[in-house]
Amino acid sequence: MSFGTWRRGRGDGESPASRAGSIGRRRLLTGLATTGVAALAGCTGSDEGDDDSGNGAGDGSDRPNGADADDSAPTDSSPDDGDLGDDFTPGVDEGALEELPEEVYFGEVVASEPSFVADLTLLSPEPAEGYQKVHGENFHVYIDGSEEIEMYGVDGDLYTIVMGHCDLERRDPEEAQYVPVDPSRDDEYATLAAAGTTTIGGEAVYVFEHHITVEYLSTDTGYPVRSEWPTGRADFHSWGEVDPISPPDRPCDEA
């Protein structure tokens, strides 16, 4: 539903009660989307945080166009692909890890490009899928659930689109990121030693176990392949292939 259609509906016979219900629903969805994201963003910094890091919204199951994940079959030692079950636990069983001859540290091997895509598979507060596209410091998040939710972080401003209505938020854009725009993260991650190696989609990866997330880096390139946390997963691809990201092409109200 476009912004223009939503605005016309308000002035085309919509009752005050219906209008109030639409506004309330939009605010609720905005809260579901951004509260969980902010929790995860806070937990992945250098300060210790709690593990209650719900993310996303809605119950959609169709992957958005342009955000296809790697469908190649993993080997037996791979972390699970596909939908996340109710018993999902980040990480790999210790017995499925290949030992390393010497210690490998996250900060020594992590690498990236200025742009990438992270496909999102989310459990909380309801199952949903989506993606986060990153180009430099700017990003675009799309969540496909009971309602479509979009968030843009562009040049220090945060825009949210819920039920077709766009708001220019006063909050820090980092609160809307599911994965950081800088995959090197912080000093706490830099000192993590790999627990071992496994494979994802046939690609060998180092496994780094943080108290909030589990990170999988390609043993060949150092690029992140996957990030897992208790309520979701991000699968990375399209390194260096994302076009610049601009604000939404619609009017936005100041929240």
C-alpha positions as CSV (number, residue, x, y, z in Angstrom):
1,M,0.0,0.0,0.0
2,S,1.5,3.3,-1.0
3,F,1.7,6.4,1.1
4,G,-0.6,8.2,-1.3
5,T,-3.3,5.5,-1.0
6,W,-3.1,5.5,2.7
7,R,-3.5,9.3,2.9
8,R,-6.4,9.3,0.5
9,G,-8.1,6.6,2.6
10,R,-8.1,8.9,5.7
11,G,-10.1,11.6,3.8
12,D,-12.4,9.3,1.9
13,G,-15.1,8.2,4.3
14,E,-12.9,6.5,6.9
15,S,-14.4,6.7,10.3
16,P,-12.5,8.3,13.3
17,A,-12.6,4.9,15.0
18,S,-11.1,3.1,12.0
19,R,-8.5,5.8,11.5
20,A,-7.5,5.6,15.2
21,G,-7.2,1.8,14.9
22,S,-5.0,2.1,11.8
23,I,-2.7,4.6,13.6
24,G,-2.5,2.3,16.7
25,R,-1.7,-0.7,14.6
26,R,1.0,1.2,12.8
27,R,2.6,2.4,16.1
28,L,2.5,-1.2,17.5
29,L,4.2,-2.6,14.4
30,T,6.9,0.1,14.5
31,G,7.5,-0.8,18.2
32,L,7.8,-4.5,17.4
33,A,10.3,-3.8,14.6
34,T,12.5,-1.4,16.3
35,T,12.5,-2.5,19.9
36,G,13.9,-5.9,19.1
37,V,16.5,-4.5,16.7
38,A,17.7,-2.0,19.3
39,A,18.1,-4.8,21.8
40,L,20.3,-6.8,19.5
41,A,22.3,-3.8,18.5
42,G,23.0,-2.9,22.1
43,C,24.0,-6.5,23.0
44,T,26.6,-6.7,20.2
45,G,28.6,-3.8,21.4
46,S,31.6,-4.0,23.8
47,D,29.4,-3.7,26.9
48,E,27.9,-6.8,28.5
49,G,24.2,-7.1,27.7
50,D,21.5,-9.6,28.4
51,D,20.4,-12.3,26.0
52,D,16.9,-11.1,25.4
53,S,17.4,-9.9,21.8
54,G,14.2,-10.4,19.9
55,N,14.1,-9.1,16.4
56,G,11.7,-8.5,13.5
57,A,8.0,-8.7,13.2
58,G,5.2,-10.6,11.3
59,D,4.6,-14.1,10.1
60,G,5.5,-14.0,6.4
61,S,7.4,-16.7,4.8
62,D,8.2,-15.5,1.2
63,R,11.8,-14.3,0.7
64,P,11.9,-10.8,-0.7
65,N,13.0,-10.4,-4.4
66,G,16.7,-9.8,-4.8
67,A,17.6,-11.4,-1.5
68,D,18.0,-15.1,-2.3
69,A,20.2,-17.1,0.1
70,D,22.6,-19.7,-1.0
71,D,20.6,-22.8,-1.7
72,S,23.4,-25.3,-2.1
73,A,23.3,-28.2,0.2
74,P,25.5,-28.2,3.3
75,T,27.6,-31.1,4.4
76,D,26.7,-33.1,7.5
77,S,28.8,-30.9,9.7
78,S,27.0,-27.7,8.6
79,P,24.8,-25.7,10.8
80,D,21.1,-26.1,9.9
81,D,19.8,-24.2,6.9
82,G,16.2,-23.4,6.1
83,D,13.5,-22.4,8.6
84,L,14.5,-22.0,12.2
85,G,12.6,-24.3,14.5
86,D,11.3,-23.6,18.0
87,D,14.3,-25.4,19.4
88,F,16.9,-23.3,17.4
89,T,20.2,-22.8,19.2
90,P,23.0,-20.8,17.7
91,G,26.3,-22.5,17.0
92,V,27.6,-25.9,16.1
93,D,27.8,-29.1,18.2
94,E,31.4,-29.4,19.4
95,G,31.7,-32.8,17.9
96,A,30.9,-31.4,14.5
97,L,33.8,-28.9,14.5
98,E,37.1,-29.5,12.9
99,E,40.0,-28.5,15.2
100,L,42.6,-26.0,14.1
101,P,46.3,-26.6,14.3
102,E,46.8,-23.1,15.9
103,E,44.6,-20.4,17.3
104,V,42.9,-18.1,14.8
105,Y,41.5,-14.8,16.0
106,F,38.4,-13.0,14.6
107,G,40.2,-9.6,14.3
108,E,43.1,-11.2,12.3
109,V,40.9,-12.8,9.6
110,V,37.7,-10.8,9.3
111,A,37.4,-8.9,6.0
112,S,34.6,-7.2,4.1
113,E,33.6,-4.9,1.2
114,P,31.9,-1.5,1.4
115,S,28.6,-3.1,0.5
116,F,26.7,-6.4,1.1
117,V,23.4,-8.1,1.6
118,A,22.3,-10.0,4.7
119,D,19.3,-12.3,4.3
120,L,17.3,-12.4,7.6
121,T,15.4,-15.3,9.1
122,L,13.7,-14.3,12.3
123,L,11.8,-16.0,15.2
124,S,10.8,-13.1,17.5
125,P,8.4,-11.7,18.2
126,E,6.9,-13.8,15.3
127,P,8.5,-15.7,12.5
128,A,9.5,-13.5,9.6
129,E,12.0,-13.1,6.8
130,G,13.6,-10.2,5.1
131,Y,17.0,-8.6,4.3
132,Q,19.4,-5.8,5.2
133,K,21.3,-4.1,2.4
134,V,24.3,-2.1,3.2
135,H,26.3,0.4,1.2
136,G,29.0,2.2,3.2
137,E,27.3,3.7,6.4
138,N,23.8,3.6,4.9
139,F,21.4,0.6,5.0
140,H,17.9,-0.6,4.1
141,V,16.1,-3.2,6.1
142,Y,13.0,-5.0,4.7
143,I,10.9,-7.3,6.9
144,D,8.1,-9.4,5.3
145,G,5.6,-10.4,8.0
146,S,2.0,-9.8,8.9
147,E,2.7,-6.3,7.6
148,E,5.7,-5.1,5.5
149,I,8.2,-3.0,7.5
150,E,11.1,-1.1,6.0
151,M,13.8,0.9,7.7
152,Y,16.3,3.2,6.1
153,G,19.5,4.5,7.7
154,V,20.8,7.2,5.4
155,D,23.3,10.0,6.2
156,G,22.6,9.7,9.9
157,D,18.8,9.8,9.6
158,L,16.4,6.9,10.3
159,Y,13.3,6.4,8.3
160,T,10.6,3.8,9.0
161,I,7.8,2.7,6.8
162,V,5.0,0.8,8.4
163,M,1.5,0.2,6.8
164,G,2.6,2.4,4.0
165,H,3.3,5.4,6.2
166,C,6.8,6.9,6.4
167,D,8.2,8.5,9.5
168,L,11.5,10.3,10.0
169,E,12.6,9.1,13.4
170,R,14.6,10.9,16.0
171,R,16.5,7.8,17.1
172,D,20.0,6.6,16.2
173,P,19.9,4.6,12.9
174,E,22.1,1.9,14.6
175,E,18.9,0.9,16.5
176,A,17.4,-0.4,13.2
177,Q,20.4,-2.6,12.2
178,Y,20.1,-6.4,12.5
179,V,23.8,-6.7,11.5
180,P,26.4,-3.9,11.9
181,V,27.4,-2.0,8.7
182,D,31.0,-2.7,9.7
183,P,31.4,-6.5,9.9
184,S,34.7,-6.2,11.9
185,R,32.5,-5.3,14.9
186,D,34.5,-4.2,18.0
187,D,37.5,-5.1,20.2
188,E,35.5,-7.7,22.1
189,Y,35.0,-9.7,18.9
190,A,38.5,-9.0,17.6
191,T,40.0,-11.1,20.5
192,L,37.7,-14.1,20.0
193,A,39.6,-17.3,19.1
194,A,37.9,-19.7,16.6
195,A,36.3,-22.7,18.2
196,G,37.1,-24.6,15.0
197,T,35.8,-24.9,11.4
198,T,32.8,-26.3,9.7
199,T,31.1,-25.8,6.3
200,I,28.0,-23.8,5.2
201,G,26.7,-24.5,1.7
202,G,30.0,-26.3,1.0
203,E,32.1,-23.3,2.0
204,A,34.6,-23.8,4.8
205,V,34.1,-21.3,7.7
206,Y,35.7,-20.4,11.0
207,V,33.3,-20.5,13.9
208,F,33.6,-17.7,16.5
209,E,31.4,-18.0,19.6
210,H,30.5,-14.7,21.3
211,H,28.2,-14.6,24.3
212,I,25.5,-12.9,22.1
213,T,26.1,-14.2,18.6
214,V,27.9,-16.9,16.7
215,E,29.9,-15.7,13.7
216,Y,31.0,-17.7,10.7
217,L,33.8,-16.3,8.6
218,S,35.0,-17.8,5.3
219,T,38.4,-19.5,5.7
220,D,39.2,-18.4,2.2
221,T,38.2,-14.7,2.1
222,G,37.5,-13.8,5.8
223,Y,34.1,-12.4,4.7
224,P,31.2,-13.1,7.1
225,V,29.1,-16.0,5.8
226,R,26.5,-16.2,8.6
227,S,25.7,-14.7,12.0
228,E,23.4,-16.4,14.5
229,W,21.7,-15.2,17.7
230,P,19.1,-16.8,19.9
231,T,16.1,-15.5,17.9
232,G,17.5,-15.2,14.3
233,R,20.1,-15.6,11.6
234,A,21.7,-13.5,8.9
235,D,23.2,-15.0,5.8
236,F,25.7,-12.7,3.9
237,H,26.3,-12.4,0.2
238,S,26.6,-9.9,-2.7
239,W,29.8,-8.4,-1.4
240,G,30.7,-5.2,-3.2
241,E,27.6,-5.5,-5.4
242,V,25.0,-3.2,-3.7
243,D,24.0,0.1,-5.2
244,P,24.1,3.3,-3.2
245,I,21.1,3.6,-0.8
246,S,18.9,6.7,-0.7
247,P,16.0,7.8,1.6
248,P,12.5,6.5,0.8
249,D,11.0,8.1,-2.4
250,R,7.9,9.3,-0.6
251,P,6.9,12.0,1.9
252,C,7.9,11.3,5.5
253,D,6.5,12.8,8.7
254,E,8.8,13.8,11.5
255,A,8.1,11.3,14.3
